[in-house]
């Protein structure tokens, strides 16, 4: 739990201390455990990492086994994918 406070302190020193915190956790439960449906009681919320999404304007702790989606690069690869109208072959996937 100490690392959680260290990362929050670092984000504050970097000027992001006023950003809201948005919990990244399962939608199936108020806990980290999707098998504990609804609003369970008497549980410890395991925070495994804390990240800042400065562009979106929030800090988010990762709770339990939650994963995040990767972002797109500045130039998504779909710009390089074409379909030949005569052969209907796709080029540029790999």
C-alpha angles and dihedrals in degrees: 000000000000092000089058091062092042091055092046089050090051092049089050091051089051090056099259098107094113096055115114120248118240116190116228103209142124116299091217097073143017085236127064092257116086090200090064095075125203119351109344121184135220100032135132116231108224111213109196099178143357121218136179123226095191096172091054090042106240146091117229130197114208110229124201116323095340115146128201129222119248118246126236121258119246088266113035116217093239087083087069097048118097137173119218104229093210101045097024088223118150117230129191102033095119 
